[in-house]
Amino acid sequence: MPGDLLEGEKLKPGAGTYVSDGKIFAALLGIKSVKSNYVNIIPLSGRYIPAVGDSVIGKVEDIGPSNWLIDINSPYPAPLHVNEVPWRVEFGDTARYMNVGDVILAKVLMVDETMRVQVTMKDQGLRKLQGGQIIEVSPSKVPRVIGKSGSMIQMIKGYTNCRIFVGQNGRIWLDGEVDNIVHAIKAIQMIEQDAHSHGLTEKVKAYLEQVSGQSAPRTE
């Protein structure tokens, strides 16, 4: 809880904390996490706290001669260096490849103790996303949207025939027929609103069957 004393030996204040009279306190509602003696509070809702290996959907918000600054829906900026993209980029030529407003599928490469973040596009499937539509959900609800072993998101894809990428940072990219995108977004919103309710999978399935006219999802 905000204001809770965070006790522990040799702890240093990290994200989501503040110091008063030499003691460290929680600044927001969340879960305590300690890495390399830095104590952080991971919020239960709200903005995304990055972790190494997370797949994220980012937006280019600034350009430098040797990197892009990526908004990953986090309090912490995420530089993307020219060495971490799948193209050979000359110094000062970054705008030729990506510009402000472009959307990418990336992965968190590094997070240090002070929450400095770096992202990469050098991994299978990572790329610039063309077209489509982006929605945002609470990052804490992402596991429910994905479902066990990807079951929930695969069901939505199957009934709507949409291409969908879910970022751990709470951003979701969808592409397909307009009506199908609308149905997929509605299903995702149902999951976010009723994430902890009993029988959610059956409720979402019933909705998708109704709007799609299918009794079973398409399989890829």
SVG drawing of the C-alpha trace seen along z (x, -y; Angstrom):
<svg xmlns="http://www.w3.org/2000/svg" viewBox="-25 -13 53 39">
<polyline fill="none" stroke="black" stroke-width="0.4" points="0.0,0.0 1.2,-3.6 3.1,-4.7 4.1,-1.2 7.6,-0.9 9.8,1.3 12.1,3.0 15.2,5.0 19.0,4.9 21.0,2.5 18.0,1.8 18.2,-1.1 15.1,-3.0 13.9,-2.0 10.9,-2.6 7.6,-3.2 9.3,-4.2 10.2,-7.3 12.6,-8.1 11.6,-9.9 13.9,-10.3 16.3,-7.8 13.6,-5.1 12.1,-3.7 8.4,-3.7 6.0,-2.5 4.7,-5.3 1.9,-3.3 -0.3,-0.2 1.6,2.8 3.9,5.7 7.3,5.4 10.3,6.6 14.0,6.6 16.7,6.7 20.4,6.1 19.4,4.5 17.1,2.0 13.5,2.3 10.8,1.6 7.0,1.5 5.4,3.1 2.0,1.5 -1.1,3.7 -2.6,1.5 -1.6,-1.5 1.7,-1.9 3.9,1.0 7.1,1.9 9.5,3.5 11.3,6.8 14.0,8.4 12.6,10.6 9.1,9.0 7.6,8.6 6.2,5.0 4.5,2.9 6.3,-0.5 5.8,-3.8 8.7,-5.9 8.6,-9.2 12.0,-10.7 14.9,-10.1 18.7,-10.6 21.6,-10.1 22.2,-6.5 19.0,-5.5 15.3,-5.9 13.5,-6.7 10.6,-4.2 7.5,-4.8 6.6,-1.4 3.8,-2.6 6.2,-2.9 7.4,-5.7 10.9,-4.8 12.1,-5.8 13.4,-2.9 16.2,-3.7 16.5,-1.4 20.1,-1.5 20.9,-1.1 22.8,2.1 19.5,3.6 17.5,3.3 17.4,5.8 18.8,3.2 22.2,1.7 21.8,-1.9 24.5,-4.5 25.1,-7.2 22.6,-10.0 20.4,-8.0 17.9,-6.7 14.8,-8.7 15.2,-6.8 14.1,-3.6 11.7,-4.7 10.1,-8.0 8.2,-9.5 4.8,-7.7 5.9,-4.4 4.8,-1.3 7.1,1.6 7.0,5.1 10.1,5.2 11.6,7.0 13.1,5.6 16.8,6.2 18.1,4.7 16.8,3.2 19.3,2.0 18.9,1.3 17.9,-2.3 15.3,-1.2 17.2,-2.3 15.7,-0.3 16.9,0.8 14.9,2.6 15.8,4.7 14.2,5.7 16.8,8.4 14.8,11.5 12.4,13.7 9.1,12.0 10.1,8.5 9.4,5.8 7.8,2.6 4.0,3.0 2.1,1.6 -1.6,0.6 -3.9,2.2 -5.2,0.7 -3.8,0.4 -5.8,0.6 -4.5,0.5 -5.4,2.6 -4.1,2.6 -0.7,4.5 -1.8,6.5 -4.7,8.0 -2.4,9.1 -2.0,12.7 -5.8,13.1 -6.1,11.7 -3.5,14.2 -5.0,17.1 -3.4,20.3 -0.9,21.4 -2.3,18.7 -5.8,20.3 -7.9,17.1 -6.2,15.0 -6.1,18.0 -9.9,18.3 -10.4,14.6 -8.2,14.9 -10.0,18.0 -13.5,16.5 -12.6,13.1 -9.9,14.1 -7.8,11.1 -4.1,10.9 -3.4,10.0 -0.2,9.2 -0.4,8.8 2.4,6.8 3.3,7.4 3.1,3.6 -0.7,3.6 -0.7,2.6 -2.5,4.9 -2.2,4.6 -5.1,5.9 -5.5,6.2 -8.3,7.6 -11.8,6.8 -13.2,3.7 -16.2,5.6 -14.0,8.4 -11.6,6.0 -14.6,4.4 -15.7,7.9 -12.2,8.7 -11.8,5.5 -15.2,6.0 -14.0,9.5 -10.8,8.1 -12.6,5.4 -14.9,8.1 -11.8,9.9 -10.3,6.8 -13.5,5.8 -14.3,9.3 -10.8,10.7 -11.5,12.4 -15.1,13.5 -16.1,17.2 -16.9,18.6 -15.2,15.8 -14.0,18.1 -17.5,19.4 -18.9,15.9 -16.4,14.6 -16.9,17.7 -20.7,17.2 -20.2,13.6 -17.8,14.6 -20.1,17.4 -23.0,14.9 -21.3,12.2 -19.4,14.5 -22.1,17.1 -19.6,19.8 -20.0,22.7 -16.2,23.2 -13.2,21.0 -11.2,21.3 -7.9,23.1 -4.7,21.9"/>
</svg>
